[in-house]
Amino acid sequence: MSDKMTPKEPEQVSCDICMKEVPIDEANSCEAVDYVVHFCGLECFQKWKENKQLEQEK
Ligand SMILES: [Zn+2]
């Protein structure tokens, strides 16, 4: 019997803006009120921030 070691796969999260999957280590995240959003990069983070501001102005 062989006890196979399964390599740990890095946890993937999907970007909240473009839905691209990125390893959780590389993702930018932001804790919103009651959930955490992840981004593939600062560009998407900026977009999310802008969207949020627009929502608040409605
Ligand atoms: Zn993205």
N, CA, C, O and the ligand as a Tripos MOL2 file, in Angstrom:
@<TRIPOS>MOLECULE
protein
  233   231    59     0     0
PROTEIN
NO_CHARGES

@<TRIPOS>ATOM
      1 N           0.8370   -1.2060    0.0000 N.3       1 MET1
      2 CA          0.0000    0.0000    0.0000 C.3       1 MET1
      3 C           0.8730    1.2570    0.0000 C.2       1 MET1
      4 O           1.8170    1.3830    0.7800 O.2       1 MET1
      5 N           0.5460    2.1300   -0.8500 N.am      2 SER2
      6 CA          1.3380    3.3550   -0.8750 C.3       2 SER2
      7 C           0.5150    4.5310   -0.3610 C.2       2 SER2
      8 O          -0.6420    4.7430   -0.7260 O.2       2 SER2
      9 N           1.1530    5.2430    0.4660 N.am      3 ASP3
     10 CA          0.4910    6.4210    1.0230 C.3       3 ASP3
     11 C           0.8880    7.6190    0.1700 C.2       3 ASP3
     12 O           1.9080    8.2690    0.4000 O.2       3 ASP3
     13 N           0.0610    7.8810   -0.8020 N.am      4 LYS4
     14 CA          0.4530    8.9430   -1.7350 C.3       4 LYS4
     15 C           0.2900   10.3300   -1.1160 C.2       4 LYS4
     16 O          -0.7350   10.6680   -0.5250 O.2       4 LYS4
     17 N           1.3180   11.0860   -1.2790 N.am      5 MET5
     18 CA          1.2360   12.4680   -0.8210 C.3       5 MET5
     19 C           0.6760   13.3160   -1.9470 C.2       5 MET5
     20 O           1.2340   13.3520   -3.0440 O.2       5 MET5
     21 N          -0.3820   13.9690   -1.6870 N.am      6 THR6
     22 CA         -0.9100   14.8580   -2.7240 C.3       6 THR6
     23 C          -0.3680   16.2650   -2.4920 C.2       6 THR6
     24 O          -0.5140   16.8470   -1.4170 O.2       6 THR6
     25 N           0.2540   16.7800   -3.5290 N.am      7 PRO7
     26 CA          0.7940   18.1300   -3.3640 C.3       7 PRO7
     27 C          -0.3210   19.1250   -3.1020 C.2       7 PRO7
     28 O          -1.3860   19.0880   -3.7170 O.2       7 PRO7
     29 N          -0.0440   19.9830   -2.1980 N.am      8 LYS8
     30 CA         -1.0590   20.9790   -1.8600 C.3       8 LYS8
     31 C          -1.1930   21.9830   -2.9790 C.2       8 LYS8
     32 O          -0.2250   22.6420   -3.3570 O.2       8 LYS8
     33 N          -2.3680   22.0950   -3.4930 N.am      9 GLU9
     34 CA         -2.5770   23.1040   -4.5160 C.3       9 GLU9
     35 C          -2.8940   24.4350   -3.8620 C.2       9 GLU9
     36 O          -3.6740   24.5010   -2.9110 O.2       9 GLU9
     37 N          -2.2950   25.4760   -4.3680 N.am     10 PRO10
     38 CA         -2.5980   26.7790   -3.7820 C.3      10 PRO10
     39 C          -4.0620   27.1230   -3.9920 C.2      10 PRO10
     40 O          -4.6240   26.8770   -5.0590 O.2      10 PRO10
     41 N          -4.6470   27.6710   -3.0070 N.am     11 GLU11
     42 CA         -6.0570   28.0200   -3.0990 C.3      11 GLU11
     43 C          -6.2660   29.1230   -4.1230 C.2      11 GLU11
     44 O          -5.5500   30.1240   -4.1450 O.2      11 GLU11
     45 N          -7.2610   28.9150   -4.9660 N.am     12 GLN12
     46 CA         -7.5350   29.9090   -6.0000 C.3      12 GLN12
     47 C          -8.7710   30.7180   -5.6290 C.2      12 GLN12
     48 O          -9.7480   30.1960   -5.0920 O.2      12 GLN12
     49 N          -8.6940   31.9780   -5.9260 N.am     13 VAL13
     50 CA         -9.8600   32.8190   -5.7450 C.3      13 VAL13
     51 C         -10.1470   33.4930   -7.0740 C.2      13 VAL13
     52 O          -9.2400   33.6850   -7.8840 O.2      13 VAL13
     53 N         -11.3830   33.8460   -7.3010 N.am     14 SER14
     54 CA        -11.6510   34.5320   -8.5620 C.3      14 SER14
     55 C         -11.8430   36.0180   -8.3110 C.2      14 SER14
     56 O         -12.4560   36.4540   -7.3360 O.2      14 SER14
     57 N         -11.2850   36.7620   -9.2440 N.am     15 CYS15
     58 CA        -11.3470   38.2090   -9.1660 C.3      15 CYS15
     59 C         -12.8030   38.6710   -9.1990 C.2      15 CYS15
     60 O         -13.6090   38.1720   -9.9840 O.2      15 CYS15
     61 N         -13.1160   39.6090   -8.3540 N.am     16 ASP16
     62 CA        -14.4910   40.0850   -8.2610 C.3      16 ASP16
     63 C         -14.9110   40.8990   -9.4730 C.2      16 ASP16
     64 O         -16.1040   41.0910   -9.7070 O.2      16 ASP16
     65 N         -13.9600   41.3730  -10.2340 N.am     17 ILE17
     66 CA        -14.2720   42.2260  -11.3690 C.3      17 ILE17
     67 C         -14.2480   41.4480  -12.6830 C.2      17 ILE17
     68 O         -15.2320   41.4500  -13.4220 O.2      17 ILE17
     69 N         -13.1340   40.7840  -12.9770 N.am     18 CYS18
     70 CA        -13.0170   40.1180  -14.2740 C.3      18 CYS18
     71 C         -13.1410   38.6020  -14.1580 C.2      18 CYS18
     72 O         -13.0490   37.8950  -15.1620 O.2      18 CYS18
     73 N         -13.3460   38.1000  -12.9520 N.am     19 MET19
     74 CA        -13.5770   36.6760  -12.7070 C.3      19 MET19
     75 C         -12.3780   35.7860  -13.0120 C.2      19 MET19
     76 O         -12.5110   34.5630  -13.0620 O.2      19 MET19
     77 N         -11.2230   36.3810  -13.2120 N.am     20 LYS20
     78 CA        -10.0160   35.6060  -13.4540 C.3      20 LYS20
     79 C          -9.6050   34.9240  -12.1650 C.2      20 LYS20
     80 O          -9.7080   35.5000  -11.0820 O.2      20 LYS20
     81 N          -9.1320   33.6790  -12.2930 N.am     21 GLU21
     82 CA         -8.7030   32.9770  -11.0970 C.3      21 GLU21
     83 C          -7.2430   33.2730  -10.7970 C.2      21 GLU21
     84 O          -6.3830   33.1920  -11.6740 O.2      21 GLU21
     85 N          -6.9830   33.6110   -9.5710 N.am     22 VAL22
     86 CA         -5.6230   33.8900   -9.1440 C.3      22 VAL22
     87 C          -5.3560   33.1630   -7.8400 C.2      22 VAL22
     88 O          -6.2690   32.9740   -7.0360 O.2      22 VAL22
     89 N          -4.1050   32.7490   -7.6200 N.am     23 PRO23
     90 CA         -3.7640   32.1380   -6.3330 C.3      23 PRO23
     91 C          -3.9960   33.1360   -5.2130 C.2      23 PRO23
     92 O          -3.7150   34.3270   -5.3480 O.2      23 PRO23
     93 N          -4.5030   32.6370   -4.1300 N.am     24 ILE24
     94 CA         -4.8930   33.5330   -3.0380 C.3      24 ILE24
     95 C          -3.7110   34.3570   -2.5330 C.2      24 ILE24
     96 O          -3.8860   35.4690   -2.0350 O.2      24 ILE24
     97 N          -2.5140   33.8040   -2.6660 N.am     25 ASP25
     98 CA         -1.3230   34.5460   -2.2320 C.3      25 ASP25
     99 C          -1.0760   35.7920   -3.0590 C.2      25 ASP25
    100 O          -0.5410   36.7900   -2.5760 O.2      25 ASP25
    101 N          -1.4830   35.7050   -4.3320 N.am     26 GLU26
    102 CA         -1.1890   36.8180   -5.2310 C.3      26 GLU26
    103 C          -2.3440   37.7920   -5.3650 C.2      26 GLU26
    104 O          -2.2110   38.8650   -5.9520 O.2      26 GLU26
    105 N          -3.4710   37.4000   -4.8140 N.am     27 ALA27
    106 CA         -4.6510   38.2340   -4.9790 C.3      27 ALA27
    107 C          -4.6020   39.4400   -4.0530 C.2      27 ALA27
    108 O          -4.1060   39.3660   -2.9290 O.2      27 ALA27
    109 N          -5.1140   40.5200   -4.5400 N.am     28 ASN28
    110 CA         -5.3420   41.6660   -3.6670 C.3      28 ASN28
    111 C          -6.7240   41.4740   -3.0770 C.2      28 ASN28
    112 O          -7.6670   41.1420   -3.7960 O.2      28 ASN28
    113 N          -6.8530   41.6740   -1.8060 N.am     29 SER29
    114 CA         -8.1710   41.5040   -1.2300 C.3      29 SER29
    115 C          -8.5360   42.7130   -0.3880 C.2      29 SER29
    116 O          -7.6880   43.4660    0.0890 O.2      29 SER29
    117 N          -9.8200   42.8540   -0.2360 N.am     30 CYS30
    118 CA        -10.3060   43.9720    0.5380 C.3      30 CYS30
    119 C         -11.4760   43.4800    1.3660 C.2      30 CYS30
    120 O         -12.3950   42.8530    0.8400 O.2      30 CYS30
    121 N         -11.4450   43.7580    2.6360 N.am     31 GLU31
    122 CA        -12.5440   43.3350    3.4770 C.3      31 GLU31
    123 C         -13.6430   44.3690    3.4220 C.2      31 GLU31
    124 O         -13.5040   45.4840    3.9240 O.2      31 GLU31
    125 N         -14.7290   43.9770    2.8040 N.am     32 ALA32
    126 CA        -15.8830   44.8560    2.7700 C.3      32 ALA32
    127 C         -16.6680   44.6420    4.0560 C.2      32 ALA32
    128 O         -16.1910   43.9940    4.9880 O.2      32 ALA32
    129 N         -17.8450   45.1790    4.0950 N.am     33 VAL33
    130 CA        -18.5960   45.1730    5.3460 C.3      33 VAL33
    131 C         -18.7330   43.7730    5.9370 C.2      33 VAL33
    132 O         -18.3470   43.5390    7.0830 O.2      33 VAL33
    133 N         -19.2840   42.8390    5.1550 N.am     34 ASP34
    134 CA        -19.4420   41.5070    5.7260 C.3      34 ASP34
    135 C         -18.9600   40.4050    4.7840 C.2      34 ASP34
    136 O         -19.3770   39.2530    4.8990 O.2      34 ASP34
    137 N         -18.0900   40.7660    3.8640 N.am     35 TYR35
    138 CA        -17.5000   39.7520    2.9980 C.3      35 TYR35
    139 C         -16.1440   40.2560    2.5220 C.2      35 TYR35
    140 O         -15.8180   41.4340    2.6660 O.2      35 TYR35
    141 N         -15.3650   39.3490    1.9540 N.am     36 VAL36
    142 CA        -14.0530   39.7310    1.4510 C.3      36 VAL36
    143 C         -14.0690   39.6220   -0.0630 C.2      36 VAL36
    144 O         -14.4970   38.6070   -0.6120 O.2      36 VAL36
    145 N         -13.6110   40.6460   -0.7270 N.am     37 VAL37
    146 CA        -13.5330   40.6070   -2.1760 C.3      37 VAL37
    147 C         -12.0760   40.4600   -2.5950 C.2      37 VAL37
    148 O         -11.1680   40.9620   -1.9320 O.2      37 VAL37
    149 N         -11.8730   39.7630   -3.7040 N.am     38 HIS38
    150 CA        -10.5130   39.5280   -4.1860 C.3      38 HIS38
    151 C         -10.3430   40.1360   -5.5690 C.2      38 HIS38
    152 O         -11.2920   40.2470   -6.3450 O.2      38 HIS38
    153 N          -9.1170   40.5230   -5.8530 N.am     39 PHE39
    154 CA         -8.8120   41.1120   -7.1510 C.3      39 PHE39
    155 C          -7.5400   40.5080   -7.7050 C.2      39 PHE39
    156 O          -6.6270   40.1440   -6.9630 O.2      39 PHE39
    157 N          -7.4960   40.4050   -9.0540 N.am     40 CYS40
    158 CA         -6.2980   39.8450   -9.6840 C.3      40 CYS40
    159 C          -5.1730   40.8720   -9.6730 C.2      40 CYS40
    160 O          -3.9990   40.5180   -9.7710 O.2      40 CYS40
    161 N          -5.5300   42.1210   -9.5540 N.am     41 GLY41
    162 CA         -4.4980   43.1450   -9.5540 C.3      41 GLY41
    163 C          -5.0670   44.4750   -9.1190 C.2      41 GLY41
    164 O          -6.2610   44.6050   -8.8510 O.2      41 GLY41
    165 N          -4.1970   45.4500   -9.0530 N.am     42 LEU42
    166 CA         -4.6380   46.7590   -8.5780 C.3      42 LEU42
    167 C          -5.6340   47.4130   -9.5250 C.2      42 LEU42
    168 O          -6.4850   48.1970   -9.1050 O.2      42 LEU42
    169 N          -5.5160   47.0820  -10.8090 N.am     43 GLU43
    170 CA         -6.4320   47.6750  -11.7890 C.3      43 GLU43
    171 C          -7.8850   47.3340  -11.4530 C.2      43 GLU43
    172 O          -8.7690   48.1900  -11.4670 O.2      43 GLU43
    173 N          -8.0930   46.0720  -11.1550 N.am     44 CYS44
    174 CA         -9.4500   45.6440  -10.8340 C.3      44 CYS44
    175 C          -9.8830   46.2110   -9.4870 C.2      44 CYS44
    176 O         -11.0540   46.5280   -9.2820 O.2      44 CYS44
    177 N          -8.9410   46.3320   -8.5900 N.am     45 PHE45
    178 CA         -9.2460   46.9120   -7.2890 C.3      45 PHE45
    179 C          -9.7420   48.3490   -7.4570 C.2      45 PHE45
    180 O         -10.7020   48.7690   -6.8120 O.2      45 PHE45
    181 N          -9.0640   49.0920   -8.3390 N.am     46 GLN46
    182 CA         -9.4780   50.4730   -8.6040 C.3      46 GLN46
    183 C         -10.8780   50.5050   -9.2000 C.2      46 GLN46
    184 O         -11.7080   51.3310   -8.8220 O.2      46 GLN46
    185 N         -11.1300   49.5880  -10.1450 N.am     47 LYS47
    186 CA        -12.4580   49.5440  -10.7710 C.3      47 LYS47
    187 C         -13.5290   49.2890   -9.7270 C.2      47 LYS47
    188 O         -14.5900   49.9130   -9.7300 O.2      47 LYS47
    189 N         -13.2270   48.3630   -8.8410 N.am     48 TRP48
    190 CA        -14.2030   48.0090   -7.8110 C.3      48 TRP48
    191 C         -14.4810   49.2100   -6.9170 C.2      48 TRP48
    192 O         -15.6220   49.4810   -6.5420 O.2      48 TRP48
    193 N         -13.4170   49.9160   -6.5880 N.am     49 LYS49
    194 CA        -13.5740   51.0910   -5.7300 C.3      49 LYS49
    195 C         -14.4300   52.1520   -6.4110 C.2      49 LYS49
    196 O         -15.2830   52.7790   -5.7830 O.2      49 LYS49
    197 N         -14.1860   52.3430   -7.7170 N.am     50 GLU50
    198 CA        -14.9810   53.3190   -8.4650 C.3      50 GLU50
    199 C         -16.4460   52.9070   -8.5060 C.2      50 GLU50
    200 O         -17.3410   53.7290   -8.3080 O.2      50 GLU50
    201 N         -16.6790   51.6270   -8.7640 N.am     51 ASN51
    202 CA        -18.0580   51.1310   -8.7960 C.3      51 ASN51
    203 C         -18.7500   51.3720   -7.4690 C.2      51 ASN51
    204 O         -19.9190   51.7560   -7.4190 O.2      51 ASN51
    205 N         -18.0220   51.1420   -6.4140 N.am     52 LYS52
    206 CA        -18.5910   51.3140   -5.0880 C.3      52 LYS52
    207 C         -18.9860   52.7720   -4.8450 C.2      52 LYS52
    208 O         -20.0380   53.0670   -4.2780 O.2      52 LYS52
    209 N         -18.1200   53.6620   -5.2870 N.am     53 GLN53
    210 CA        -18.4020   55.0790   -5.1030 C.3      53 GLN53
    211 C         -19.6310   55.4770   -5.9060 C.2      53 GLN53
    212 O         -20.4600   56.2600   -5.4420 O.2      53 GLN53
    213 N         -19.7450   54.9270   -7.1260 N.am     54 LEU54
    214 CA        -20.8970   55.2420   -7.9580 C.3      54 LEU54
    215 C         -22.1860   54.7670   -7.3030 C.2      54 LEU54
    216 O         -23.2130   55.4450   -7.3350 O.2      54 LEU54
    217 N         -22.0990   53.5860   -6.7110 N.am     55 GLU55
    218 CA        -23.2920   53.0490   -6.0490 C.3      55 GLU55
    219 C         -23.7460   53.9490   -4.9120 C.2      55 GLU55
    220 O         -24.9390   54.1590   -4.6980 O.2      55 GLU55
    221 N         -22.7860   54.4620   -4.2060 N.am     56 GLN56
    222 CA        -23.1330   55.2850   -3.0550 C.3      56 GLN56
    223 C         -23.7390   56.6280   -3.4550 C.2      56 GLN56
    224 O         -24.4710   57.2550   -2.6890 O.2      56 GLN56
    225 N         -23.4100   57.0520   -4.6830 N.am     57 GLU57
    226 CA        -23.9130   58.3460   -5.1230 C.3      57 GLU57
    227 C         -25.3400   58.2760   -5.6310 C.2      57 GLU57
    228 O         -26.0080   59.2960   -5.7970 O.2      57 GLU57
    229 N         -25.8010   57.0410   -5.8780 N.am     58 LYS58
    230 CA        -27.1480   56.8900   -6.4130 C.3      58 LYS58
    231 C         -28.2100   57.3850   -5.4380 C.2      58 LYS58
    232 O         -29.4010   57.3260   -5.7410 O.2      58 LYS58
    233 ZN         -9.4520   41.1200  -12.2840 Zn       59 ZN59
@<TRIPOS>BOND
     1     1     2 1
     2     2     3 1
     3     3     4 2
     4     3     5 am
     5     5     6 1
     6     6     7 1
     7     7     8 2
     8     7     9 am
     9     9    10 1
    10    10    11 1
    11    11    12 2
    12    11    13 am
    13    13    14 1
    14    14    15 1
    15    15    16 2
    16    15    17 am
    17    17    18 1
    18    18    19 1
    19    19    20 2
    20    19    21 am
    21    21    22 1
    22    22    23 1
    23    23    24 2
    24    23    25 am
    25    25    26 1
    26    26    27 1
    27    27    28 2
    28    27    29 am
    29    29    30 1
    30    30    31 1
    31    31    32 2
    32    31    33 am
    33    33    34 1
    34    34    35 1
    35    35    36 2
    36    35    37 am
    37    37    38 1
    38    38    39 1
    39    39    40 2
    40    39    41 am
    41    41    42 1
    42    42    43 1
    43    43    44 2
    44    43    45 am
    45    45    46 1
    46    46    47 1
    47    47    48 2
    48    47    49 am
    49    49    50 1
    50    50    51 1
    51    51    52 2
    52    51    53 am
    53    53    54 1
    54    54    55 1
    55    55    56 2
    56    55    57 am
    57    57    58 1
    58    58    59 1
    59    59    60 2
    60    59    61 am
    61    61    62 1
    62    62    63 1
    63    63    64 2
    64    63    65 am
    65    65    66 1
    66    66    67 1
    67    67    68 2
    68    67    69 am
    69    69    70 1
    70    70    71 1
    71    71    72 2
    72    71    73 am
    73    73    74 1
    74    74    75 1
    75    75    76 2
    76    75    77 am
    77    77    78 1
    78    78    79 1
    79    79    80 2
    80    79    81 am
    81    81    82 1
    82    82    83 1
    83    83    84 2
    84    83    85 am
    85    85    86 1
    86    86    87 1
    87    87    88 2
    88    87    89 am
    89    89    90 1
    90    90    91 1
    91    91    92 2
    92    91    93 am
    93    93    94 1
    94    94    95 1
    95    95    96 2
    96    95    97 am
    97    97    98 1
    98    98    99 1
    99    99   100 2
   100    99   101 am
   101   101   102 1
   102   102   103 1
   103   103   104 2
   104   103   105 am
   105   105   106 1
   106   106   107 1
   107   107   108 2
   108   107   109 am
   109   109   110 1
   110   110   111 1
   111   111   112 2
   112   111   113 am
   113   113   114 1
   114   114   115 1
   115   115   116 2
   116   115   117 am
   117   117   118 1
   118   118   119 1
   119   119   120 2
   120   119   121 am
   121   121   122 1
   122   122   123 1
   123   123   124 2
   124   123   125 am
   125   125   126 1
   126   126   127 1
   127   127   128 2
   128   127   129 am
   129   129   130 1
   130   130   131 1
   131   131   132 2
   132   131   133 am
   133   133   134 1
   134   134   135 1
   135   135   136 2
   136   135   137 am
   137   137   138 1
   138   138   139 1
   139   139   140 2
   140   139   141 am
   141   141   142 1
   142   142   143 1
   143   143   144 2
   144   143   145 am
   145   145   146 1
   146   146   147 1
   147   147   148 2
   148   147   149 am
   149   149   150 1
   150   150   151 1
   151   151   152 2
   152   151   153 am
   153   153   154 1
   154   154   155 1
   155   155   156 2
   156   155   157 am
   157   157   158 1
   158   158   159 1
   159   159   160 2
   160   159   161 am
   161   161   162 1
   162   162   163 1
   163   163   164 2
   164   163   165 am
   165   165   166 1
   166   166   167 1
   167   167   168 2
   168   167   169 am
   169   169   170 1
   170   170   171 1
   171   171   172 2
   172   171   173 am
   173   173   174 1
   174   174   175 1
   175   175   176 2
   176   175   177 am
   177   177   178 1
   178   178   179 1
   179   179   180 2
   180   179   181 am
   181   181   182 1
   182   182   183 1
   183   183   184 2
   184   183   185 am
   185   185   186 1
   186   186   187 1
   187   187   188 2
   188   187   189 am
   189   189   190 1
   190   190   191 1
   191   191   192 2
   192   191   193 am
   193   193   194 1
   194   194   195 1
   195   195   196 2
   196   195   197 am
   197   197   198 1
   198   198   199 1
   199   199   200 2
   200   199   201 am
   201   201   202 1
   202   202   203 1
   203   203   204 2
   204   203   205 am
   205   205   206 1
   206   206   207 1
   207   207   208 2
   208   207   209 am
   209   209   210 1
   210   210   211 1
   211   211   212 2
   212   211   213 am
   213   213   214 1
   214   214   215 1
   215   215   216 2
   216   215   217 am
   217   217   218 1
   218   218   219 1
   219   219   220 2
   220   219   221 am
   221   221   222 1
   222   222   223 1
   223   223   224 2
   224   223   225 am
   225   225   226 1
   226   226   227 1
   227   227   228 2
   228   227   229 am
   229   229   230 1
   230   230   231 1
   231   231   232 2
@<TRIPOS>SUBSTRUCTURE
     1 MET1         2 RESIDUE 1 A MET
     2 SER2         6 RESIDUE 1 A SER
     3 ASP3        10 RESIDUE 1 A ASP
     4 LYS4        14 RESIDUE 1 A LYS
     5 MET5        18 RESIDUE 1 A MET
     6 THR6        22 RESIDUE 1 A THR
     7 PRO7        26 RESIDUE 1 A PRO
     8 LYS8        30 RESIDUE 1 A LYS
     9 GLU9        34 RESIDUE 1 A GLU
    10 PRO10       38 RESIDUE 1 A PRO
    11 GLU11       42 RESIDUE 1 A GLU
    12 GLN12       46 RESIDUE 1 A GLN
    13 VAL13       50 RESIDUE 1 A VAL
    14 SER14       54 RESIDUE 1 A SER
    15 CYS15       58 RESIDUE 1 A CYS
    16 ASP16       62 RESIDUE 1 A ASP
    17 ILE17       66 RESIDUE 1 A ILE
    18 CYS18       70 RESIDUE 1 A CYS
    19 MET19       74 RESIDUE 1 A MET
    20 LYS20       78 RESIDUE 1 A LYS
    21 GLU21       82 RESIDUE 1 A GLU
    22 VAL22       86 RESIDUE 1 A VAL
    23 PRO23       90 RESIDUE 1 A PRO
    24 ILE24       94 RESIDUE 1 A ILE
    25 ASP25       98 RESIDUE 1 A ASP
    26 GLU26      102 RESIDUE 1 A GLU
    27 ALA27      106 RESIDUE 1 A ALA
    28 ASN28      110 RESIDUE 1 A ASN
    29 SER29      114 RESIDUE 1 A SER
    30 CYS30      118 RESIDUE 1 A CYS
    31 GLU31      122 RESIDUE 1 A GLU
    32 ALA32      126 RESIDUE 1 A ALA
    33 VAL33      130 RESIDUE 1 A VAL
    34 ASP34      134 RESIDUE 1 A ASP
    35 TYR35      138 RESIDUE 1 A TYR
    36 VAL36      142 RESIDUE 1 A VAL
    37 VAL37      146 RESIDUE 1 A VAL
    38 HIS38      150 RESIDUE 1 A HIS
    39 PHE39      154 RESIDUE 1 A PHE
    40 CYS40      158 RESIDUE 1 A CYS
    41 GLY41      162 RESIDUE 1 A GLY
    42 LEU42      166 RESIDUE 1 A LEU
    43 GLU43      170 RESIDUE 1 A GLU
    44 CYS44      174 RESIDUE 1 A CYS
    45 PHE45      178 RESIDUE 1 A PHE
    46 GLN46      182 RESIDUE 1 A GLN
    47 LYS47      186 RESIDUE 1 A LYS
    48 TRP48      190 RESIDUE 1 A TRP
    49 LYS49      194 RESIDUE 1 A LYS
    50 GLU50      198 RESIDUE 1 A GLU
    51 ASN51      202 RESIDUE 1 A ASN
    52 LYS52      206 RESIDUE 1 A LYS
    53 GLN53      210 RESIDUE 1 A GLN
    54 LEU54      214 RESIDUE 1 A LEU
    55 GLU55      218 RESIDUE 1 A GLU
    56 GLN56      222 RESIDUE 1 A GLN
    57 GLU57      226 RESIDUE 1 A GLU
    58 LYS58      230 RESIDUE 1 A LYS
    59 ZN59       233 GROUP 0 **** ****
